Amino acid sequence: MSHERAEQSPTELDVLISGGSMGGLATGIALADLGHSPTIYERSTGELKSRGGGIVAQQNIRRFLTQHTSVQPESITTSSSERRYLTASGGLERSVSEEMVFTSWDALYRQLRDAVPAERYRMGEEVVGVTTESATAAFEDGRERSADLLIVAEGGQSSTRNQLFPGTAPSFADYVAWRGVIPESSLPSAVRDEFDETFTFYQGTDQLVLAYFIPGPDGSTTPGERRLNWVWYDTVNGDDRRDIFTDTTGTERRVTVPPGRLRDPIRASQRERAAALPPVFETVVAETPELFVQAIYDLSVPEMVVDRVCLLGDSAFVARPHTAAGTAKAVGDAVTLAGALSDHESVDQALTSWNQTRRAYGTRLVSRGKRMGDERLHLGS
Ligand SMILES: Cc1cc2nc3c(=O)[nH]c(=O)nc-3n(C[C@H](O)[C@H](O)[C@H](O)COP(=O)(O)OP(=O)(O)OC[C@H]3O[C@@H](n4cnc5c(N)ncnc54)[C@H](O)[C@@H]3O)c2cc1C
């Protein structure tokens, strides 16, 4: 890299962002607010649709909304004041006071998406290769664009990460999360009351299930209009995994079988397994219109910066969902990158400092997620 480029001042940078989900959006918003010129390229052709539903709205996500968007976090979040553990027969095993704040993936996505001007968010544009020194992105149609900085926010299956670190791949953690959301209005009132204001768990021998309320499909947080979000971690062996992840079209998927794509026998057999859960969870699983499933993975990159390319969010580190930190980490990566560019004299100094702190954070989080998951699912590693 030329001396001049290495010493470039981090002001009014032209930035390309590959990936327009939580990480890409948060980075685009944070950088634009500091006077940089980010453009987001998202390969999907339509509005992204929630894969799951619920996310824990950690404090840094709420702070981001307050500082960078026009929405007040309270208007798109639900909360609980108690964490409860049930016995297999449905009794209360123990409970602790704990304030938690939740939102839905779609409500958060909509707010972040609305904060980015249309001309800065290009849909249907896939990055197929990068040149790190010149921060150049090559697109599927053969075009190329170069900038001061290129951000890779392509998620856990990032193709650019594969290009930069061919030996680094997500590794399967030997269990999956069955998931679903159910409208509050479809729940029997006794079941609804059981979950209201609580973060409820059942810890079985090699499974863990939890549920909490999230906003409704239109973002409403009014009781009666919310949805119950549940996650059921369950171990699987190799053959079962292949079977589960082969969808209704016969395609074997790697990470998620989305709502509507699970084959009937798979869905039926998982609903049968729910008989071993506390009765309220059994009811919730039985009444959920569409179950779906996601494989649990760990991923760590050796570096988050290569020349003028930065990897962030799930492209860089995927920590297990027990850490409740996937979206919070993507937002944290974005905010700290913007902060580092403000605090340093040159782009290179900023990237070196950001790489060090966020890589350490991501590494710690992935380790913590492994410990938490293996303990809860009683997996030896
Ligand atoms: C549609 C969708 C729904 C989700 N739903 C939930 C949920 O309900 N609950 C939950 O906890 N987590 C959910 N997640 C995951 C969660 O958003 C992420 O784990 C976390 O927020 C980190 O976000 P990210 O931006 O790093 O990665 P991701 O959210 O995975 O986003 C990566 C984005 O990059 C795009 N992309 C990938 N490769 C390219 C390329 N080469 N060129 C251009 N674009 C590319 C993808 O289409 C995607 O939009 C969802 C993710 C997506 C994409």
The ligand as an SDF file (V2000), in Angstrom:
LIG
                    3D

 53 58  0  0  0  0  0  0  0  0999 V2000
  -33.2630  -12.5790    6.7960 C   0  0  0  0  0  0  0  0  0  0  0  0
  -32.6440  -12.7960    8.1780 C   0  0  0  0  0  0  0  0  0  0  0  0
  -33.4580  -13.0510    9.2780 C   0  0  0  0  0  0  0  0  0  0  0  0
  -32.9010  -13.2440   10.5630 C   0  0  0  0  0  0  0  0  0  0  0  0
  -33.7310  -13.4890   11.6160 N   0  0  0  0  0  0  0  0  0  0  0  0
  -33.2320  -13.6150   12.8530 C   0  0  0  0  0  0  0  0  0  0  0  0
  -34.0900  -13.7800   13.9750 C   0  0  0  0  0  0  0  0  0  0  0  0
  -35.2920  -13.7900   13.8320 O   0  0  0  0  0  0  0  0  0  0  0  0
  -33.5480  -13.9000   15.2090 N   0  0  0  0  0  0  0  0  0  0  0  0
  -32.1790  -13.8360   15.3960 C   0  0  0  0  0  0  0  0  0  0  0  0
  -31.7160  -13.9100   16.5520 O   0  0  0  0  0  0  0  0  0  0  0  0
  -31.3300  -13.6650   14.3740 N   0  0  0  0  0  0  0  0  0  0  0  0
  -31.8180  -13.5640   13.1070 C   0  0  0  0  0  0  0  0  0  0  0  0
  -30.9650  -13.3820   12.0450 N   0  0  0  0  0  0  0  0  0  0  0  0
  -29.5260  -13.3670   12.3080 C   0  0  0  0  0  0  0  0  0  0  0  0
  -29.0580  -12.0420   12.8480 C   0  0  0  0  0  0  0  0  0  0  0  0
  -29.5330  -10.9880   12.0680 O   0  0  0  0  0  0  0  0  0  0  0  0
  -27.5510  -12.0300   12.7910 C   0  0  0  0  0  0  0  0  0  0  0  0
  -27.0220  -13.1300   13.4700 O   0  0  0  0  0  0  0  0  0  0  0  0
  -26.9100  -10.8540   13.4640 C   0  0  0  0  0  0  0  0  0  0  0  0
  -27.7280   -9.7700   13.6190 O   0  0  0  0  0  0  0  0  0  0  0  0
  -25.6510  -10.4570   12.7010 C   0  0  0  0  0  0  0  0  0  0  0  0
  -26.0180   -9.8230   11.5000 O   0  0  0  0  0  0  0  0  0  0  0  0
  -25.0780   -9.7380   10.2380 P   0  0  0  0  0  0  0  0  0  0  0  0
  -25.5230   -8.5130    9.5040 O   0  0  0  0  0  0  0  0  0  0  0  0
  -23.6690   -9.8700   10.6190 O   0  0  0  0  0  0  0  0  0  0  0  0
  -25.3920  -11.0550    9.3850 O   0  0  0  0  0  0  0  0  0  0  0  0
  -26.7540  -11.5360    8.7070 P   0  0  0  0  0  0  0  0  0  0  0  0
  -27.9200  -11.0380    9.4620 O   0  0  0  0  0  0  0  0  0  0  0  0
  -26.6320  -12.9810    8.4770 O   0  0  0  0  0  0  0  0  0  0  0  0
  -26.7920  -10.7770    7.2980 O   0  0  0  0  0  0  0  0  0  0  0  0
  -25.9150  -10.9960    6.2310 C   0  0  0  0  0  0  0  0  0  0  0  0
  -26.5020  -10.2840    5.0140 C   0  0  0  0  0  0  0  0  0  0  0  0
  -25.5410  -10.2420    3.9760 O   0  0  0  0  0  0  0  0  0  0  0  0
  -26.1590  -10.5810    2.7410 C   0  0  0  0  0  0  0  0  0  0  0  0
  -25.0870  -11.1460    1.8990 N   0  0  0  0  0  0  0  0  0  0  0  0
  -24.4160  -12.3040    2.0920 C   0  0  0  0  0  0  0  0  0  0  0  0
  -23.4610  -12.4700    1.1630 N   0  0  0  0  0  0  0  0  0  0  0  0
  -23.5360  -11.3810    0.3580 C   0  0  0  0  0  0  0  0  0  0  0  0
  -22.7760  -10.9730   -0.7730 C   0  0  0  0  0  0  0  0  0  0  0  0
  -21.7710  -11.7220   -1.2550 N   0  0  0  0  0  0  0  0  0  0  0  0
  -23.1090   -9.7950   -1.3940 N   0  0  0  0  0  0  0  0  0  0  0  0
  -24.1310   -9.0190   -0.8960 C   0  0  0  0  0  0  0  0  0  0  0  0
  -24.8810   -9.3720    0.1820 N   0  0  0  0  0  0  0  0  0  0  0  0
  -24.5620  -10.5260    0.8070 C   0  0  0  0  0  0  0  0  0  0  0  0
  -27.2330  -11.5970    3.1420 C   0  0  0  0  0  0  0  0  0  0  0  0
  -28.2430  -11.7110    2.1610 O   0  0  0  0  0  0  0  0  0  0  0  0
  -27.7310  -10.9840    4.4540 C   0  0  0  0  0  0  0  0  0  0  0  0
  -28.7380  -10.0490    4.2490 O   0  0  0  0  0  0  0  0  0  0  0  0
  -31.4870  -13.1890   10.7430 C   0  0  0  0  0  0  0  0  0  0  0  0
  -30.6540  -12.9150    9.6270 C   0  0  0  0  0  0  0  0  0  0  0  0
  -31.2160  -12.6970    8.3530 C   0  0  0  0  0  0  0  0  0  0  0  0
  -30.3330  -12.3790    7.1570 C   0  0  0  0  0  0  0  0  0  0  0  0
  1  2  1  0
  2  3  1  0
  2 52  2  0
  3  4  2  0
  4  5  1  0
  4 50  1  0
  5  6  2  0
  6  7  1  0
  6 13  1  0
  7  8  2  0
  7  9  1  0
  9 10  1  0
 10 11  2  0
 10 12  1  0
 12 13  2  0
 13 14  1  0
 14 15  1  0
 14 50  1  0
 15 16  1  0
 16 17  1  0
 16 18  1  0
 18 19  1  0
 18 20  1  0
 20 21  1  0
 20 22  1  0
 22 23  1  0
 23 24  1  0
 24 25  2  0
 24 26  1  0
 24 27  1  0
 27 28  1  0
 28 29  2  0
 28 30  1  0
 28 31  1  0
 31 32  1  0
 32 33  1  0
 33 34  1  0
 33 48  1  0
 34 35  1  0
 35 36  1  0
 35 46  1  0
 36 37  1  0
 36 45  1  0
 37 38  2  0
 38 39  1  0
 39 40  1  0
 39 45  2  0
 40 41  1  0
 40 42  2  0
 42 43  1  0
 43 44  2  0
 44 45  1  0
 46 47  1  0
 46 48  1  0
 48 49  1  0
 50 51  2  0
 51 52  1  0
 52 53  1  0
M  END
$$$$
